Amino acid sequence: MHIGCPKEIKPQEFRVGMTPNAAREAIAHGHSVTIETQAGIGAGFPDENYIAAGAQIAGAASDIFANADMIVKVKEPQSVERKMLREGQILFTYLHLAPDPDQTHDLIASGATCIAYETVTDDRGGLPLLAPMSEVAGRLAPQVGAWTLQKANGGRGVLMGGVPGVGPARVVVIGGGVVGTHAAKIAAGMGADVTVLDRSLPRLRYLDDVFGGQFKTSYASAGNTAELAAAADLIIGAVLIPGAAAPKLISRAQLSDLKPGAALVDVAIDQGGCFETSKATTHENPIYDVDGIMHYCVANMPGAVARTSTIALGNATMPFMLSLADKGWKQACEDDPHLLNGLNVHAGQLTYYAVGKALGIDVLSPQKALRA
Ligand SMILES: NC(=O)c1ccc[n+]([C@@H]2O[C@H](COP(=O)([O-])OP(=O)(O)OC[C@H]3O[C@@H](n4cnc5c(N)ncnc54)[C@H](O)[C@@H]3O)[C@@H](O)[C@H]2O)c1
């Protein structure tokens, strides 16, 4: 198969769909790989790294889209990219179609076979191509929270780990899933006093079994949440109710109960945010003040560490990318129902029920698409 990887063109996106190592593996499997020039530069991979791996370099995205059997990307294709997709071509990337009717209609019209990272599943009910970005955002959250707490940034002027004779920062993590667990581990590693709140008792049991001693757990009743929040220096929002907007767990009125200069890092901002006063911010202008409480609400946190994120995403996508290239999409999806769950669009039809429901578009079952 001929695999193509264009440079990402969405503003502020520095990741790239294929690392030099992913290209090397695909080539070792007998495929050819073409990367758009400078595609990896934002993640610290110059063209020479890809050439050393055996890949070709193309001067323009149009060359990639014209010649590749499979396009591997990071972000959903932008309008200009969608116009270049062809019937029979495979697109393997994040799509997030449900809130995006324009993209959905364009992908259907393209005739391409579009497999979305975010709907590929695993045996444990997880989303293996979303998890690496949650791991990154979770580990980044205490780092940006520590920065936000600094006096010059409007924070309380509290050091995460304290010093001998001065207590550490109190950190409360609301939601103990992938983001929350990684956030708690790093905050505890920085020496902070950490409590994780969750509504799932099995999850709290797991966290207590595995991390008891490193951080505390608490049931996320409204009362516990309010009490812990009032004593916190840094609060990290990491809840998720799949398919729904994030619940608002700290109201504007509650801000007056928090410590002046406390920091709120709302990782759940991509689902609308779990604090009433959250609104999405960018890496250029990440924080703002509401009633003396500093808010950090960047919706694409992994972009801040594009190199780590690119490598982490590449590790997760590589087996699926190789399977698609080795077997073709039909056989690969036939052999792996989790990959079939990633099929969102095929040959002019939508093949993912949740997107069809959200946008009122008829859906062809993915199983029927396989047999077509
Ligand atoms: N901002 C970013 O750049 C970025 C990056 C990655 C993930 N995210 C977002 O972070 C959020 C968390 O993702 P995740 O992968 O950790 O999800 P997850 O499903 O692994 O964990 C979510 C946890 O929230 C808990 N929860 C649900 N409702 C709750 C409530 N009312 N109170 C307390 N806990 C509650 C669940 O029991 C679960 O343990 C999602 O919204 C995700 O989209 C954002």
The ligand as a Gaussian input file, in Angstrom:
#p B3LYP/6-31G(d) Opt

LIG

0 1
 N       -8.374000      19.573000      27.335000
 C       -7.724000      18.622000      26.702000
 O       -6.775000      18.878000      25.974000
 C       -8.124000      17.191000      26.906000
 C       -7.273000      16.143000      26.491000
 C       -7.670000      14.823000      26.757000
 C       -8.894000      14.567000      27.407000
 N       -9.703000      15.628000      27.751000
 C      -10.986000      15.448000      28.437000
 O      -10.786000      15.091000      29.799000
 C      -11.982000      14.504000      30.298000
 C      -11.670000      13.231000      31.073000
 O      -11.209000      12.246000      30.142000
 P      -10.775000      10.791000      30.629000
 O      -10.107000      10.141000      29.459000
 O      -10.071000      10.842000      31.932000
 O      -12.211000      10.109000      30.857000
 P      -12.500000       8.774000      31.732000
 O      -13.783000       8.245000      31.232000
 O      -11.295000       7.910000      31.758000
 O      -12.696000       9.344000      33.224000
 C      -13.770000      10.146000      33.610000
 C      -14.053000       9.899000      35.077000
 O      -15.009000      10.883000      35.507000
 C      -15.814000      10.243000      36.487000
 N      -17.023000      11.057000      36.689000
 C      -18.102000      11.181000      35.877000
 N      -18.982000      12.038000      36.432000
 C      -18.451000      12.471000      37.592000
 C      -18.875000      13.364000      38.617000
 N      -20.045000      14.009000      38.539000
 N      -18.057000      13.570000      39.665000
 C      -16.868000      12.928000      39.755000
 N      -16.415000      12.059000      38.838000
 C      -17.197000      11.834000      37.768000
 C      -16.059000       8.870000      35.921000
 O      -16.493000       7.948000      36.921000
 C      -14.664000       8.532000      35.359000
 O      -13.873000       7.830000      36.313000
 C      -12.866000      14.280000      29.056000
 O      -13.799000      15.327000      28.962000
 C      -11.881000      14.351000      27.920000
 O      -12.507000      14.700000      26.698000
 C       -9.336000      16.907000      27.496000

